[in-house]
Amino acid sequence: MPDKKPLLIELQERITRSKGSTVEGFLRLFDEAYYAADVNHRELVQGVHKVTDPAVAIDLSLVKNQRKLDLVQLEIARLFQNYLDSADSLHDRINDLVRGAMPELTDTWDKRSQEAESEPANAFLTELRAYVHHIRQPVMTSTFSIERRNAKGFDFSSMISISRQRIEKARNWSRRAKRYMESQPKDEILLDQLVLDHFPLLEDLVQWVVRSIRQTYKAELDELETLREQYGLEYERTFGSGGSSRSKRTL
């Protein structure tokens, strides 16, 4: 007759096989994808603000520094592409996991995803990503402006933006994407403002998904927590209090 497994091993195997453990694995994947989009959005906004700071922008505006300006614009374009790709990847990660492993959420996810896609800023950014991939070149430009304030000095301003006039005829934009373009007070769509308008929509979508998962699989996650508590108690009983450990949730 085979020896009975130690309770610690049995509990560990039950934890590993549990539905709650699988759900937590999905939450970690969401967390990783969200983290990438969050980092890329912050880096882009900070990059634009740094380049448009007068201390830097005045130097870049000089004709002799055209090469330096070209390199800066390519770097901003890289940061922008990183954000476009990470935002798209996050949405795809959620969609694939829900459809592949969480059938209970499919209907509500489809409805919530469609609502998110209908937001003008979201629609514009999604279609802009397709456009940028197609043209294979930076879509934004840097603009410097020097205006005489009075007899004693000048005002200097700079921005990195996308020209609405330049891109609106480049493809057949959807009605919702056009609504975002038309909401801008001027021809220029400021790059940092575009990302600041879009990222909260992405953030809300992720928070909705995480809440839905935790509500739908509450029993499974509670069972996992109970198993971990039992494992911790048995570990302490077997080896003493010094080795007890608890796993942390990521979201």
BELMODA-V615347 format. One record per pair of residues at least 12 apart in sequence whose C-alpha atoms are under 10 Angstrom apart, sorted by the first residue. I is the first residue (numbers start at 1). J is the second residue. Records with the same first field share a line. If there is no record, write none. Layout:
# BELMODA-V615347
I = J, J
This chain:
# BELMODA-V615347
7 = 230, 231, 234, 235, 238
8 = 230, 231, 232, 233, 234, 235, 238
9 = 231
10 = 231
11 = 227, 228, 230, 231, 232, 234
12 = 227, 228, 230, 231
14 = 224, 227, 228
15 = 223, 224, 225, 226, 227, 228, 231
16 = 224
17 = 224
18 = 220, 221, 223, 224, 227
19 = 217, 219, 220, 221, 223, 224
20 = 214, 217, 218, 219, 220, 221, 222, 223, 224, 225
21 = 220, 221, 223, 224, 225
22 = 101, 220, 221, 224
23 = 101, 102, 213, 214, 217, 220, 221, 224
24 = 213, 214, 220, 221, 224, 248, 249, 250, 251
25 = 249, 250
26 = 93, 94, 97, 98, 101, 102, 210, 213
27 = 94, 209, 210, 213, 214, 249, 250, 251
28 = 249, 250, 251
29 = 90, 93, 94, 97, 250
30 = 90, 91, 93, 94, 97, 206, 209, 210, 250, 251
31 = 90, 206, 210, 250, 251
32 = 90, 250
33 = 86, 87, 88, 89, 90, 91, 92, 93, 94, 206
34 = 86, 87, 89, 90, 91, 93, 202, 203, 206
35 = 86, 90
36 = 82, 83, 85, 86, 87, 89, 90
37 = 82, 83, 84, 85, 86, 87, 88, 89, 90, 199, 202, 203
38 = 83, 86, 87, 199, 202, 203
39 = 82, 83, 86
40 = 79, 80, 81, 82, 83, 84, 85, 86, 87
41 = 79, 80, 82, 83, 84, 86, 87, 192, 195, 196, 198, 199
42 = 79, 83, 192, 195, 196, 199
43 = 76, 79, 80, 82, 83
44 = 75, 76, 77, 78, 79, 80, 81, 82, 83, 191, 192, 195
45 = 76, 79, 80, 191, 192, 193, 194, 195, 196
46 = 192
47 = 72, 75, 76, 79, 80, 192
48 = 72, 73, 76, 79, 80, 142, 159, 160, 161, 190, 191, 192
49 = 158, 159, 160, 192
51 = 69, 72, 73, 76, 142, 158, 159, 160
52 = 142, 143, 144, 157, 158, 159, 160
53 = 157, 158, 159
54 = 144, 156, 157, 158
57 = 69, 142, 143, 144, 156, 157, 158, 159
58 = 144, 145, 146, 156, 157, 158
60 = 72, 142, 144
61 = 142, 143, 144, 145, 158
62 = 144
69 = 142
70 = 141, 142
72 = 142
73 = 138, 139, 140, 141, 142, 160
74 = 137, 138, 140
75 = 138
76 = 138, 140, 141, 160, 191
77 = 132, 137, 138, 139, 140, 141
78 = 138
80 = 129, 138, 139, 140, 191, 192, 195
81 = 129, 132, 133, 138
83 = 129, 195, 199
84 = 125, 126, 128, 129, 130, 132, 195
85 = 126, 129
87 = 125, 126, 129, 198, 199, 202
88 = 125, 126, 129, 202
90 = 202, 206
91 = 113, 202, 205, 206
94 = 109, 113, 205, 206, 209, 210
95 = 109, 110, 113
98 = 110, 209, 213
102 = 213, 216, 217
104 = 213, 216, 217
105 = 209, 212, 213, 216
108 = 209, 212
109 = 205, 208, 209, 212
112 = 205, 208, 209
113 = 205, 209
115 = 205
116 = 201, 202, 204, 205
117 = 176, 201
118 = 175, 176, 177
119 = 176, 177, 179, 180, 198, 201
120 = 174, 175, 176, 177, 178, 179, 180, 181, 183, 197, 198
121 = 176, 177, 178, 179, 180, 181, 183, 194, 195, 196, 197, 198, 199, 201
122 = 176, 177, 180, 194, 195, 197, 198, 199, 201, 202
123 = 173, 174, 175, 176, 177, 178, 179, 180, 198
124 = 173, 174, 175, 176, 177, 178, 179, 180, 181, 194, 198
125 = 177, 180, 194, 195, 197, 198
126 = 177
127 = 171, 172, 173, 174, 177
128 = 167, 171, 173, 177
130 = 171
131 = 167, 170, 171, 173
135 = 170
138 = 162
139 = 161, 162, 163, 166, 167
140 = 160, 161, 162, 163, 166, 188, 189, 190, 191
141 = 159, 160, 161, 162, 163, 188, 190, 191
142 = 158, 159, 160, 161, 162
143 = 157, 158, 159, 160, 161, 188
144 = 156, 157, 158, 159, 160
145 = 157, 158, 159
146 = 158
159 = 188, 189, 190, 191, 192
160 = 188, 189, 190, 191, 192
161 = 187, 188, 189, 190, 191, 192, 193, 194
162 = 187, 188, 189, 190, 191, 194
163 = 181, 186, 187, 188, 189, 190
164 = 178, 181, 182, 184, 186, 187, 188, 189
165 = 181, 186, 187, 188, 189
166 = 187, 188
167 = 181
168 = 181
180 = 194
207 = 251
210 = 251
211 = 251
214 = 251
225 = 246, 247
228 = 245, 246, 247
229 = 245, 246
231 = 244, 245, 246
232 = 244, 245, 246
233 = 245
